[in-house]
Amino acid sequence: MNDSSGSQHQHVNGKPKQLQFVGSPIMNNGPKHRPLTPMRRFRGIACVGTILSTAFLLIVYIAPVTTFLVRLFSVHYSRKITSFLFGMWLSLWPFLFEKINKTKVVFSGENVPPAKRVLLFANHRTEVDWMYLWNLALRKGQLGYIKYILKSSLMKLPVLSWAFHLFEFIPVERKWEIDERIIQNRLSKFRDLRDPLWLAVFPEGTDYTQQKCIKSQEYAVEHGLPVLENVLLPKTKGFIICLEELRSSLDAVYDVTMAYKHRQPDFLDNVYGIDPSEVHIHIRTVELKNIPTSEDEVADWIVERFRQKDELLSDFSIRGHFPDEGGEGDISTLRCIANFFAIVSLTGIFLYLTLFSSVWFKIYVVVSCVYLTVITYYSIHPTELMSSLRAKNDLYKML
């Protein structure tokens, strides 16, 4: 899940700097933390199978009600109900990571308050960074409201594309002339201060690899930008447009830096519980008054924040931890188990209705799948009928 690419980076203060090229970016890739045993493979497949099957049935049965019928009368309450149910399902992933796979999540930096409207920007160390932001949002009671800017190709995934659309994620083409309008249009629909929003942005635009880092360093040397070892230079335009659209309604901006012990995980490592042994999440709060307003100054500012991230990660590779550890407690095992059984029980009821009850439930499932496919393919979000009627009524009065 990535930030919109847009054009390349601007010069810092418009002046090239003489910087020494770094040819060996730091990679923290030790041996696998745990062996892939048949039991781990079976458990991982069973857990993900359960999570995906519950997603399918919950979306098919509930989405037409919450994202169509309720939304016709109130977009706010449609989002509220949908996000509550989404958060219940999404919390299955932190349960898998922390309680079943025994991955230790270590928070450091500031103990941030549970703000309702947040713009969060993070480094993109691996393909699964975005999943561990769920562990933070769960602790802040905002899990159901987290949203991402993602590659439009992900909207072709079966079932998951339905979820991405219903939860109003922002798909981008990685062509700024197209993406700017898409991002502005989507974010313009989130100006209601009653709607909580956690928008997560990865300004690097892609996950970190040694080859990408070398290219980023070459670009930095050529354009007088900081030469970074542990992060890529941020692509600034996507972040700038998000900040411009949301600035007046934000409660907080969180600067998040992520690192792993002792090996960078991929998706299957997460599923099987092989890696990582520890996820370290460092959080800094940024006051909006301290963020510049002009585009050039914001571009310089975000580059400087990534230079600071690079220093944090260099220090992490030496010390094995970020500064100021602590501040966030463990998630409740009892609540995780209770939530798991609630989701599985609800899914079991829907499965029974589909397979063993009236034929009308089978028809409902088919109609729902068609509805979800159509609104996702054409990127349709039903509008609030009552608002439209009030607008027309006001227009008639004016005439």
C-alpha positions as CSV (number, residue, x, y, z in Angstrom):
1,M,0.0,0.0,0.0
2,N,1.7,3.1,-1.2
3,D,1.6,6.8,-1.5
4,S,0.9,8.3,-4.9
5,S,4.1,8.6,-6.8
6,G,3.7,11.9,-8.5
7,S,6.9,13.7,-9.8
8,Q,10.3,13.4,-8.3
9,H,11.6,15.3,-5.2
10,Q,12.4,18.9,-5.0
11,H,15.7,20.4,-4.0
12,V,16.2,21.2,-0.4
13,N,16.3,25.0,-0.3
14,G,16.9,24.8,-4.1
15,K,20.6,24.3,-3.6
16,P,22.7,21.2,-4.6
17,K,24.9,19.8,-1.8
18,Q,28.1,17.9,-2.1
19,L,27.3,14.6,-0.5
20,Q,29.2,11.4,-0.5
21,F,27.4,8.5,-2.1
22,V,26.6,5.5,0.1
23,G,26.7,2.3,-1.8
24,S,25.8,-0.2,0.8
25,P,22.4,0.5,2.4
26,I,22.0,-1.1,5.8
27,M,19.8,-4.2,5.7
28,N,18.8,-6.0,8.9
29,N,18.4,-9.4,7.4
30,G,19.6,-12.1,9.8
31,P,18.5,-15.7,9.9
32,K,14.8,-16.6,10.2
33,H,13.6,-16.3,13.8
34,R,11.7,-19.5,13.9
35,P,11.7,-22.6,11.6
36,L,8.8,-23.3,9.3
37,T,7.3,-26.4,10.8
38,P,4.3,-28.3,9.4
39,M,2.4,-27.2,12.4
40,R,3.2,-23.5,11.8
41,R,2.2,-23.9,8.2
42,F,-1.1,-25.6,9.0
43,R,-1.9,-23.0,11.7
44,G,-1.1,-20.1,9.5
45,I,-3.3,-21.4,6.6
46,A,-6.1,-22.1,9.0
47,C,-5.9,-18.7,10.6
48,V,-5.8,-16.8,7.3
49,G,-8.6,-19.1,5.8
50,T,-10.8,-18.2,8.8
51,I,-10.0,-14.5,8.5
52,L,-10.8,-14.4,4.8
53,S,-13.9,-16.5,4.9
54,T,-15.3,-14.4,7.7
55,A,-14.6,-11.3,5.6
56,F,-16.5,-12.7,2.7
57,L,-19.6,-13.6,4.6
58,L,-19.7,-10.5,6.7
59,I,-19.3,-8.2,3.7
60,V,-21.9,-10.1,1.6
61,Y,-24.5,-10.1,4.3
62,I,-23.9,-6.7,6.1
63,A,-22.5,-4.4,3.4
64,P,-25.7,-3.9,1.4
65,V,-27.4,-2.7,4.6
66,T,-24.7,-0.5,6.1
67,T,-23.2,0.9,2.9
68,F,-26.4,1.3,0.9
69,L,-29.7,1.4,2.9
70,V,-28.2,3.3,5.9
71,R,-26.1,5.5,3.7
72,L,-29.1,6.7,1.8
73,F,-30.3,8.4,5.1
74,S,-27.0,9.2,6.8
75,V,-23.4,8.9,5.5
76,H,-22.1,9.6,9.0
77,Y,-24.0,6.7,10.6
78,S,-23.2,4.4,7.6
79,R,-19.5,5.0,8.2
80,K,-19.9,4.6,12.0
81,I,-21.6,1.2,11.7
82,T,-19.4,0.0,8.9
83,S,-16.2,1.1,10.8
84,F,-17.3,-0.6,14.0
85,L,-17.8,-3.9,12.2
86,F,-14.7,-3.5,10.1
87,G,-12.7,-2.8,13.3
88,M,-14.1,-6.0,14.9
89,W,-12.9,-8.1,11.9
90,L,-9.6,-6.2,11.5
91,S,-8.7,-6.9,15.1
92,L,-8.3,-10.6,14.2
93,W,-4.9,-9.7,12.6
94,P,-3.3,-8.2,15.7
95,F,-4.7,-11.2,17.6
96,L,-2.9,-13.4,15.1
97,F,0.4,-11.5,15.2
98,E,0.7,-10.8,18.9
99,K,-1.2,-13.7,20.6
100,I,-0.9,-16.6,18.3
101,N,2.4,-16.0,16.5
102,K,3.9,-14.4,19.7
103,T,5.4,-11.4,17.8
104,K,6.5,-8.8,20.3
105,V,5.3,-5.2,19.4
106,V,7.4,-2.6,21.1
107,F,6.3,1.1,21.1
108,S,8.6,4.0,21.8
109,G,8.8,7.7,21.5
110,E,5.6,9.5,22.6
111,N,2.5,8.0,24.1
112,V,0.1,9.6,21.7
113,P,-3.5,10.4,22.7
114,P,-6.4,8.5,20.9
115,A,-7.1,11.4,18.5
116,K,-10.1,11.0,16.2
117,R,-8.7,12.6,13.0
118,V,-5.1,11.8,12.2
119,L,-2.7,12.0,9.3
120,L,-0.1,9.4,9.9
121,F,3.1,9.1,7.7
122,A,5.5,6.2,8.1
123,N,8.6,4.7,6.5
124,H,7.9,1.7,4.2
125,R,10.5,-0.9,5.3
126,T,8.7,-4.0,4.0
127,E,5.5,-5.1,2.2
128,V,3.7,-5.6,5.5
129,D,4.4,-2.3,7.4
130,W,0.8,-1.2,6.9
131,M,-0.5,-4.3,8.7
132,Y,1.4,-3.4,11.9
133,L,-0.2,0.0,12.0
134,W,-3.3,-1.9,13.0
135,N,-1.7,-2.8,16.3
136,L,-1.3,1.0,17.1
137,A,-4.8,1.9,15.9
138,L,-6.3,-1.0,17.9
139,R,-4.7,0.4,21.1
140,K,-6.2,3.8,20.4
141,G,-9.7,2.5,19.7
142,Q,-9.6,3.7,16.1
143,L,-8.9,0.5,14.2
144,G,-12.1,0.6,12.1
145,Y,-11.3,4.1,10.9
146,I,-7.8,3.5,9.4
147,K,-7.5,4.1,5.7
148,Y,-4.7,3.8,3.2
149,I,-3.7,5.2,-0.2
150,L,-3.1,2.0,-2.2
151,K,-2.1,0.9,-5.7
152,S,-5.1,0.6,-8.0
153,S,-4.0,-2.9,-9.1
154,L,-5.0,-4.1,-5.6
155,M,-8.6,-3.2,-6.6
156,K,-8.6,-6.3,-8.8
157,L,-8.2,-8.7,-5.9
158,P,-11.3,-10.8,-5.2
159,V,-13.3,-10.0,-2.1
160,L,-10.5,-7.8,-0.7
161,S,-11.3,-5.2,-3.4
162,W,-14.8,-5.1,-2.1
163,A,-13.5,-4.3,1.4
164,F,-11.0,-1.7,0.1
165,H,-13.9,0.1,-1.7
166,L,-16.4,-0.1,1.1
167,F,-14.0,1.2,3.7
168,E,-13.2,4.1,1.3
169,F,-9.5,3.4,0.8
170,I,-7.9,5.6,-2.0
171,P,-6.7,3.8,-5.1
172,V,-4.1,5.6,-7.2
173,E,-2.5,5.0,-10.6
174,R,1.0,6.3,-9.8
175,K,0.5,9.0,-12.4
176,W,0.3,12.4,-10.7
177,E,-1.9,14.0,-13.3
178,I,-4.6,11.4,-12.5
179,D,-3.9,10.8,-8.8
180,E,-4.1,14.4,-7.7
181,R,-7.8,14.6,-8.7
182,I,-8.6,11.2,-7.2
183,I,-7.0,12.0,-3.9
184,Q,-8.7,15.5,-3.7
185,N,-12.0,14.0,-4.6
186,R,-11.9,11.2,-2.0
187,L,-10.6,13.4,0.8
188,S,-13.2,16.1,0.1
189,K,-15.8,13.6,1.3
190,F,-14.1,13.4,4.7
191,R,-14.6,16.9,5.9
192,D,-17.3,16.1,8.3
193,L,-15.7,16.5,11.7
194,R,-18.0,13.9,13.2
195,D,-16.3,11.2,11.1
196,P,-13.1,9.8,12.6
197,L,-10.3,9.3,10.2
198,W,-6.9,7.7,10.4
199,L,-5.2,8.2,7.0
200,A,-1.9,6.4,6.7
201,V,0.5,7.6,4.1
202,F,3.8,6.0,3.0
203,P,5.6,8.9,1.2
204,E,8.4,6.6,-0.1
205,G,5.8,5.2,-2.5
206,T,7.2,1.6,-2.3
207,D,8.8,-0.7,0.1
208,Y,12.6,-0.6,0.8
209,T,15.1,-2.7,-1.0
210,Q,18.8,-2.4,-1.6
211,Q,18.4,-1.7,-5.3
212,K,15.7,1.0,-4.7
213,C,17.9,2.6,-2.1
214,I,20.9,2.8,-4.4
215,K,18.7,4.5,-7.1
216,S,17.4,6.9,-4.4
217,Q,20.9,7.7,-3.3
218,E,22.0,8.3,-6.9
219,Y,19.1,10.7,-7.3
220,A,20.0,12.4,-4.1
221,V,23.5,13.0,-5.1
222,E,22.4,14.3,-8.5
223,H,19.9,16.8,-7.0
224,G,21.6,17.9,-3.9
225,L,19.3,16.0,-1.4
226,P,20.3,14.0,1.7
227,V,21.8,10.6,0.9
228,L,19.8,8.2,3.1
229,E,20.8,4.6,3.9
230,N,17.7,3.1,5.6
231,V,14.8,4.9,3.9
232,L,14.1,6.1,0.4
233,L,13.7,9.8,-0.4
234,P,10.0,10.6,0.0
235,K,7.8,11.5,-2.9
236,T,6.3,14.7,-1.6
237,K,3.3,15.5,-3.7
238,G,1.0,12.9,-2.3
239,F,1.7,13.9,1.2
240,I,1.3,17.6,0.4
241,I,-2.2,17.1,-1.1
242,C,-3.4,15.0,1.8
243,L,-2.1,17.7,4.3
244,E,-3.8,20.5,2.3
245,E,-7.1,18.7,2.1
246,L,-7.3,17.7,5.7
247,R,-5.2,20.3,7.6
248,S,-8.2,22.3,8.9
249,S,-9.9,19.2,10.3
250,L,-7.0,17.2,11.8
251,D,-6.5,16.6,15.5
252,A,-3.0,15.3,15.1
253,V,-0.2,14.3,12.7
254,Y,1.9,11.3,13.7
255,D,5.4,10.6,12.4
256,V,5.9,6.8,12.7
257,T,9.2,5.0,12.2
258,M,9.1,1.2,12.0
259,A,11.9,-1.4,12.3
260,Y,12.1,-5.2,12.8
261,K,14.1,-7.8,14.6
262,H,16.0,-9.7,13.3
263,R,14.8,-10.1,9.7
264,Q,12.5,-8.1,7.5
265,P,9.3,-10.0,7.2
266,D,7.1,-10.7,4.2
267,F,3.4,-11.6,4.2
268,L,4.0,-15.4,4.5
269,D,6.4,-14.8,7.4
270,N,3.6,-13.0,9.2
271,V,1.1,-15.7,8.4
272,Y,3.3,-18.6,9.6
273,G,4.7,-16.7,12.6
274,I,8.3,-17.2,11.4
275,D,9.3,-13.5,11.5
276,P,9.6,-10.9,12.8
277,S,10.5,-11.7,16.4
278,E,9.9,-8.0,17.3
279,V,8.3,-5.1,15.6
280,H,9.4,-1.7,16.9
281,I,7.2,1.3,16.3
282,H,8.5,4.8,17.2
283,I,6.0,7.6,17.3
284,R,6.4,11.4,17.3
285,T,3.5,13.9,17.4
286,V,3.8,16.8,15.0
287,E,1.9,20.0,15.8
288,L,0.1,21.4,12.8
289,K,1.4,24.9,13.5
290,N,5.0,23.5,13.1
291,I,4.3,22.2,9.6
292,P,4.9,24.8,6.8
293,T,2.0,25.9,4.5
294,S,3.7,26.4,1.2
295,E,4.4,23.4,-1.1
296,D,8.1,24.0,-1.3
297,E,8.5,24.3,2.4
298,V,6.4,21.2,3.1
299,A,8.5,19.3,0.6
300,D,11.7,20.3,2.4
301,W,10.1,19.6,5.7
302,I,9.1,16.0,4.8
303,V,12.5,15.3,3.4
304,E,14.0,16.5,6.7
305,R,11.7,14.2,8.7
306,F,12.9,11.2,6.6
307,R,16.5,12.3,7.2
308,Q,15.6,12.0,10.9
309,K,14.0,8.6,10.3
310,D,17.2,7.5,8.7
311,E,19.2,8.5,11.8
312,L,16.7,6.7,14.0
313,L,17.1,3.5,12.0
314,S,20.9,3.7,11.9
315,D,20.8,4.0,15.7
316,F,18.3,1.1,15.9
317,S,20.7,-1.1,13.9
318,I,23.4,-0.5,16.5
319,R,21.4,-0.5,19.7
320,G,18.6,-2.9,18.8
321,H,15.9,-0.5,20.0
322,F,14.5,3.0,19.5
323,P,14.8,5.6,22.3
324,D,12.2,6.1,24.9
325,E,10.6,2.7,24.9
326,G,7.3,2.0,26.6
327,G,4.1,3.8,26.9
328,E,1.7,1.4,25.2
329,G,0.4,-1.6,27.0
330,D,-0.4,-5.1,25.7
331,I,-3.7,-5.9,24.0
332,S,-6.2,-7.8,26.1
333,T,-6.1,-11.6,25.4
334,L,-9.6,-11.9,26.8
335,R,-11.0,-9.2,24.5
336,C,-9.2,-10.7,21.5
337,I,-10.7,-14.2,22.2
338,A,-14.2,-12.7,22.8
339,N,-14.0,-10.8,19.6
340,F,-12.8,-13.8,17.7
341,F,-15.8,-15.9,18.9
342,A,-18.2,-13.1,18.1
343,I,-16.9,-12.8,14.5
344,V,-16.9,-16.6,14.0
345,S,-20.3,-17.1,15.5
346,L,-21.8,-14.4,13.3
347,T,-20.1,-15.9,10.3
348,G,-21.5,-19.3,11.3
349,I,-25.0,-18.0,11.4
350,F,-24.6,-16.5,7.9
351,L,-23.1,-19.7,6.6
352,Y,-26.1,-21.7,8.0
353,L,-28.6,-19.3,6.4
354,T,-26.8,-19.6,3.1
355,L,-26.5,-23.4,3.0
356,F,-29.5,-24.7,4.9
357,S,-32.2,-22.1,5.1
358,S,-34.6,-20.5,2.7
359,V,-33.7,-20.1,-1.0
360,W,-34.2,-16.4,-0.5
361,F,-30.9,-16.2,1.4
362,K,-29.1,-17.7,-1.5
363,I,-30.7,-15.2,-3.8
364,Y,-29.7,-12.4,-1.4
365,V,-26.1,-13.6,-1.5
366,V,-26.1,-13.6,-5.3
367,V,-27.6,-10.2,-5.5
368,S,-25.2,-8.8,-2.9
369,C,-22.2,-10.2,-4.8
370,V,-23.4,-8.5,-8.0
371,Y,-24.0,-5.2,-6.1
372,L,-20.6,-5.3,-4.5
373,T,-18.9,-6.1,-7.8
374,V,-20.7,-3.3,-9.7
375,I,-20.0,-0.6,-7.1
376,T,-16.4,-1.6,-6.7
377,Y,-15.8,-1.8,-10.5
378,Y,-17.4,1.6,-11.1
379,S,-16.2,3.1,-7.8
380,I,-19.7,4.1,-6.6
381,H,-20.5,5.3,-3.1
382,P,-24.3,5.9,-2.7
383,T,-25.1,9.5,-1.8
384,E,-27.2,10.6,1.1
385,L,-30.8,10.7,-0.2
386,M,-32.1,13.1,2.4
387,S,-29.3,15.6,1.8
388,S,-30.1,15.5,-1.9
389,L,-33.8,16.1,-1.2
390,R,-33.0,19.0,1.1
391,A,-30.7,20.5,-1.5
392,K,-33.4,20.3,-4.2
393,N,-35.9,21.7,-1.8
394,D,-33.6,24.7,-1.0
395,L,-33.1,25.2,-4.8
396,Y,-36.8,25.3,-5.4
397,K,-37.3,27.8,-2.6
398,M,-34.6,30.1,-4.2
399,L,-36.4,29.9,-7.5
